[in-house]
Amino acid sequence: MKFTFEKFEKTVGNMKFAVLSISLFTLFMIVGTLLESYFGTDYANRIIYKKLPFMLVQFCMFASILFAAFLRLPPKKRLYGFYTIHTGLILIGCGSVVTYIAGVDGSIYLPPGGPARHIVLSDDILKITYPNEGRQITADLPYTAFQSNFNKQFEELNFLRYFPYSMDVTKWDYGDKTYPSFQSIHSTEYMIYNDRFSQKFTMSLHPEAIDYTSSTQLGPLGVHYLPSSLAECFNLKSETGLVLWNSIKNKCFTFESFKSKIQTIKKTKKRFFVIQENNDLLTFFPDLSPFPLNKELMPVRNSPLRVFNLGIFENKPNLFVFGKKTAYYKDGVWTMKEFNGKSVELPWMGFHVEMLKHNDYKFPSKVPEYVTPIQKNSKIIRGDQRAIELIVKGKKYWITDRRPISLMLGPRKVIVEITKKQVKLPFEIVLRNFKMDKNPGTNSPASYESFVTLFTKKGPVEQHVYMNNPFKKSGFTFYQASYNQNQDGSYSSTLSANVDQGRPIKYFGSFLLVIGCIWHFYINRQKDLIT
């Protein structure tokens, strides 16, 4: 069958094509709404709303409206309302295209009293910075909901897989370097719990375990992870509460065994003592540092001898763990216990601590793993992390939007991070005050509002932003979006920022749509009255 434009026009402009386009649009909207409710708006955008199939359906609807009007030309008086309605729909579609291409939709974070002038957009980018060279490289990351192969190389940096949604999993592996036999590099995973609370935590002494530390704070309880050979130090009886540990010999000694004398500086009342080790005189200030100090009072960290002042850990709850052993102070006595496959009861609030995993050589690291995001109460609770795999000189790294990395490539320093595109405003915004009213008897906010100052070339301008009361400046419209409470009790505010160049076109199209409906109804009513 020979194709002609007339046949194409009749096909696209007839009722069947319109019904099919509307049905597909409705189906996409149903699926998109379900995805949005379970997995979040961003996931629905990457799957449905901002993908080619959905855009093609919208284009088909636009073409159906356009050709439906063309088929009814030349103009007829009884169809003036019809023409006006379709013109309005076409203008709304055109305005939406203008907004999609040239619009800005992001947010700006306002800390209390601090200036802000960058709008953060939703588009993810990879940013590579060479700070010593004043050079920066950026690249757009794939706009997909699934893991994908980025496969791009920038000089010595080779990027492979990209995860738009991920969560960290713990992986245990051997390090790349060899360490002396006397150096403790063990790592351990524990769980602390009572009848109402439980928490896992992992600690490591391995130099390559950059994701885990040797000390942490669990509420009021301080937890300290020490070499296993240090455990015997807590069994020694010292009148001064001072014990010394030789990290090379892995031996502990009481202060009294060195036959030294504790002295006090009159001005600061800080204690110090001097001992001789291998023909060297070492000065210790046990209340300041476990390392000996040099003449400039700087710690000598390469010294094998260190002092532990057990007395400074006796006033507050402190738990010491040594891999397979643990120690704590209670009622004037230091108690040492081994796990031996069982939990150890602690003397605070019915807590127990249990060793889950221990390795003398392997160390834990956080490795991103792709997951489908999960949303709860309009907040992403799983998978809200972006991640990309990097290979440099045969070594693998993972960069996330939470953990940028800094590398030395010979004498050159490079910083690699995942961040968002930004738009710089021609003015600064400062949050003067944030006000929030709560519902009576609850902590849930009833309303919140921001009092901001705009610093422009013409001088400062004060604005008041709250729900349904945005302010406009230089083509930008700012709405009150959200807030968060800082550690010091103050509040920060987040404003959504929008530039919609297609808004006048859409408004005019909506006006024509209303006028056309009234006109069409009036013409049909007049026709019915005549007949």
Buried (B, 14 or more C-beta within 10 A) or exposed (E): EEEEEEEEBBEBBBEEBBEBBBEBBEEBBEBBEEBBEBBBBBBBBBBBBBBEEBEEBBBBBBBBBBBBBEEBEEEEEEBBBBBBBBBBBBBBBBBBBBBEEEBBBBBBBBBBEEEBBBBBBBEBBBBBBBEEEEEEBEEEBBBEBEBBEBEBEEEEBBBBBBBBBBBBEBEBEEBEEEEEEEEBBBBBBBBBBEEEEEEEBBBBBBEBBEBBBBEBEBEEBBBBBBBBBBBBBBEBEBEBBBBBBBBEEBEBBBBBEBEBEEEEEEEEEEBBBBBEBEEEEBBBBBEBBBBBBEEEEEBBEEBEBBBBBBBEBEEEBBBBBBBBBBBBBEEEEBBBBEBEEEBBEBEBEEBBBBBEBBBEEBBBBBBBBBBEBBBEEEEBEBBBBBBBBBBBEEEEBBBBBBBBBEBEEEEEBBBBBBBBBBBEBEBBBBBBEBEBEEEEEEEEEEEBBBBBBBBEEEEEEEBBBBEEEBBEBEEBBBBBBEBEEEEEEEBBBBBBBBBBBBBEBBBBBBEBBEBBBEBBEEBEEEEEEEE
